[in-house]
Amino acid sequence: LIEAAWFGAALFGFSTVLRLLLIPVVLFGAAAAGYTAFLFGQAEGRDFWQSPLLLPILLAQTVLAGAAALSLLSWILSAGSTIYTMLTIVLFSAIGVHVLLVLVEVFGAHTNSHVAAAAHSISRGTLRRVFWGLFFLVGTVVPAVMLGVALLVPVAQAALAGMAGIFALVGLFAYEHCFVTAGQIVPLS
């Protein structure tokens, strides 16, 4: 309902309603990410999914996905330079926070051998090409470079931010594939 109200207010230009809905939208978005972390946490047999970093990673992904989608949408709709700059900075920051959290998750200390085996499958095992290729190179480095250039070249900011949003979403999908698959690679018994 909040999303529908937000869409309607944006569509008809009710800026006051948008301002009133801002806090509920942020809270419900964070709650959805938190609930997803709770659901993964319920899978007791999958140790990799029990990480204390899961909630912060999901919150960073929420911001990343929202900024990426809005960057693409604002490029298509020619939203304006102020919005482009804000979304460029938010997306750039979200990519940075996300990759930092993921690297700590994959290369940090692990609670047991099952978690270490799952992390190994991501970084050096069967998922390494998806992780290093699609997630890290295509979904992190490429959009970060594009966004850095976008901040330096305002004329190209809309197009670069929109394209960076596409690459960032590809990277997000690639990491999620790695995360879900790695959690299931380690046998239950």
C-alpha positions as CSV (number, residue, x, y, z in Angstrom):
1,L,0.0,0.0,0.0
2,I,2.8,2.4,0.8
3,E,4.5,1.7,-2.5
4,A,1.2,2.2,-4.4
5,A,0.6,5.5,-2.5
6,W,4.2,6.6,-3.3
7,F,3.8,5.7,-7.0
8,G,0.5,7.6,-7.2
9,A,1.9,10.7,-5.4
10,A,4.9,10.7,-7.7
11,L,2.8,10.2,-10.8
12,F,0.5,13.1,-9.9
13,G,3.2,15.4,-8.5
14,F,2.0,15.4,-4.9
15,S,5.3,16.4,-3.3
16,T,3.9,16.9,0.2
17,V,2.6,13.3,0.2
18,L,6.0,12.1,-1.0
19,R,7.6,13.8,1.9
20,L,5.1,12.3,4.4
21,L,5.7,8.8,3.0
22,L,9.5,9.0,3.0
23,I,10.0,7.7,6.5
24,P,7.5,4.8,6.2
25,V,9.0,3.8,2.8
26,V,12.5,3.6,4.3
27,L,11.3,1.8,7.4
28,F,9.3,-0.8,5.4
29,G,12.1,-1.3,3.0
30,A,14.6,-1.9,5.8
31,A,12.0,-4.2,7.5
32,A,11.7,-6.3,4.3
33,A,15.5,-6.7,4.1
34,G,15.5,-7.6,7.8
35,Y,12.8,-10.1,7.4
36,T,14.8,-11.7,4.5
37,A,17.8,-12.0,6.9
38,F,15.5,-13.6,9.5
39,L,14.3,-16.1,6.9
40,F,17.8,-17.1,5.9
41,G,18.7,-17.3,9.6
42,Q,16.0,-19.9,10.1
43,A,17.8,-22.4,7.8
44,E,19.7,-23.8,10.7
45,G,21.4,-26.5,8.6
46,R,23.1,-23.9,6.3
47,D,25.8,-22.4,8.4
48,F,26.9,-19.9,5.8
49,W,23.5,-18.2,6.0
50,Q,23.9,-17.7,9.8
51,S,26.3,-14.8,9.4
52,P,26.0,-11.7,11.6
53,L,26.8,-9.7,8.4
54,L,23.7,-10.9,6.6
55,L,21.5,-8.1,7.7
56,P,24.0,-5.3,6.9
57,I,24.7,-6.9,3.5
58,L,21.0,-7.1,2.8
59,L,20.5,-3.4,3.9
60,A,23.3,-2.3,1.6
61,Q,21.8,-4.4,-1.2
62,T,18.5,-2.6,-0.6
63,V,20.1,0.8,-1.1
64,L,22.2,-0.4,-4.0
65,A,19.2,-2.0,-5.9
66,G,17.0,1.1,-5.2
67,A,19.6,3.6,-6.3
68,A,20.5,1.4,-9.4
69,A,16.9,1.1,-10.5
70,L,16.2,4.8,-9.9
71,S,19.4,5.8,-11.8
72,L,18.2,3.8,-14.8
73,L,14.7,5.2,-14.5
74,S,15.8,8.8,-14.1
75,W,18.0,8.4,-17.1
76,I,15.1,7.2,-19.2
77,L,12.8,9.9,-17.9
78,S,15.4,12.7,-18.0
79,A,14.8,13.6,-14.4
80,G,17.3,16.4,-13.9
81,S,20.9,17.1,-12.8
82,T,20.2,17.3,-9.1
83,I,18.7,13.9,-9.0
84,Y,21.4,12.4,-11.2
85,T,24.1,13.7,-8.8
86,M,22.3,12.4,-5.7
87,L,21.7,9.0,-7.2
88,T,25.2,8.8,-8.5
89,I,26.6,9.4,-5.0
90,V,24.2,7.0,-3.3
91,L,24.8,4.3,-5.9
92,F,28.6,4.8,-5.7
93,S,28.5,4.6,-1.9
94,A,26.2,1.6,-1.8
95,I,28.5,-0.3,-4.2
96,G,31.5,0.5,-2.0
97,V,29.7,-0.6,1.3
98,H,28.3,-3.7,-0.3
99,V,31.7,-4.9,-1.8
100,L,33.4,-4.2,1.5
101,L,30.9,-6.2,3.5
102,V,31.0,-9.1,1.0
103,L,34.8,-9.2,1.0
104,V,34.7,-9.3,4.8
105,E,32.1,-12.1,4.6
106,V,34.0,-14.2,2.1
107,F,37.6,-13.6,3.3
108,G,37.1,-12.9,7.0
109,A,37.3,-15.3,9.9
110,H,34.7,-18.1,9.7
111,T,32.9,-19.7,12.6
112,N,33.4,-23.3,11.4
113,S,34.6,-25.5,8.6
114,H,31.2,-25.5,6.8
115,V,31.2,-21.7,6.6
116,A,34.9,-21.8,5.5
117,A,34.1,-24.4,2.8
118,A,31.2,-22.3,1.5
119,A,33.3,-19.1,1.4
120,H,36.1,-21.1,-0.4
121,S,33.6,-22.2,-3.0
122,I,32.8,-18.6,-3.7
123,S,36.4,-17.2,-3.8
124,R,38.4,-20.1,-5.2
125,G,36.0,-22.9,-5.9
126,T,33.2,-23.7,-8.3
127,L,31.6,-20.2,-8.0
128,R,34.9,-18.2,-8.5
129,R,34.1,-17.2,-12.1
130,V,30.7,-15.8,-11.2
131,F,32.1,-14.1,-8.1
132,W,35.3,-12.5,-9.6
133,G,33.9,-12.0,-13.1
134,L,30.2,-11.1,-12.8
135,F,30.0,-9.8,-9.3
136,F,33.4,-8.2,-8.7
137,L,34.5,-7.0,-12.2
138,V,31.2,-6.4,-14.0
139,G,29.0,-5.6,-11.1
140,T,31.4,-3.6,-8.9
141,V,34.5,-2.3,-10.7
142,V,32.8,-1.3,-13.9
143,P,29.9,0.6,-12.3
144,A,32.3,2.2,-9.8
145,V,34.5,3.5,-12.6
146,M,31.5,4.7,-14.6
147,L,30.1,6.5,-11.5
148,G,33.4,8.1,-10.8
149,V,33.6,9.4,-14.3
150,A,30.0,10.5,-14.1
151,L,30.8,12.7,-11.1
152,L,33.7,14.3,-13.1
153,V,31.7,14.8,-16.3
154,P,28.3,16.1,-15.5
155,V,27.2,16.2,-19.2
156,A,27.4,12.4,-19.3
157,Q,26.2,11.8,-15.8
158,A,22.6,10.6,-16.6
159,A,23.8,8.0,-19.2
160,L,26.7,6.8,-17.1
161,A,24.6,6.5,-13.9
162,G,21.9,4.7,-15.8
163,M,24.3,2.2,-17.4
164,A,26.2,1.8,-14.1
165,G,22.8,0.9,-12.5
166,I,22.4,-1.9,-15.0
167,F,25.9,-3.3,-14.3
168,A,25.4,-3.0,-10.5
169,L,22.1,-5.0,-10.7
170,V,23.9,-7.7,-12.7
171,G,26.6,-7.8,-10.0
172,L,24.0,-7.9,-7.3
173,F,22.3,-10.9,-9.0
174,A,25.7,-12.6,-9.4
175,Y,26.5,-12.3,-5.7
176,E,23.1,-13.5,-4.6
177,H,23.6,-16.5,-6.9
178,C,26.9,-17.2,-5.2
179,F,25.5,-16.7,-1.7
180,V,22.5,-19.0,-2.1
181,T,24.5,-21.7,-4.0
182,A,27.5,-21.6,-1.6
183,G,25.2,-22.1,1.4
184,Q,23.9,-25.3,-0.2
185,I,27.2,-26.7,-1.5
186,V,28.2,-28.0,2.0
187,P,26.4,-31.3,2.7
188,L,24.0,-31.3,5.7
189,S,25.5,-34.4,7.2
